[in-house]
């Protein structure tokens, strides 16, 4: 029992860091794309105010378990001051291990526009896209 406790104490900082989203600022979407290279990925935009988003987070949890090679990136479209709530949702929904980014400045509308110039990321709903190797976006039908 004490050995298990010691291991958990050693892993706690890593577990907390895994749940801490990276700061999403100007240029972050390009950084996410560049980091993936030629491999396809899914970027899921969600909000703490979006009940259907919680169902999608459960889907991403399942997908990450079934296809760990698939790159999944989560980006909440909430304001920067919602980070504690975002981390709590990531932990409660079992997706804290996935790469996450959080809007980190006061330019929320600019970040949303940077993500999707059509205005879809402006709504408080889940939006996701697969990034193609040619830099285009492909939305599931």
Secondary structure, 3 states (H helix, E strand, C coil): CHHHHHHHHHHHHHHHHHHCCEEECCCHHHHHHHHHCCCCEEEEEECCCCHHHHHHHHHHHHHHHHCCCCEEEEEECCCHHHHHHHHHHHHHCCCCCCEEEEECCCCHHHHHHHHCCCCHHHCCCCEEEEECCCCCEECCC
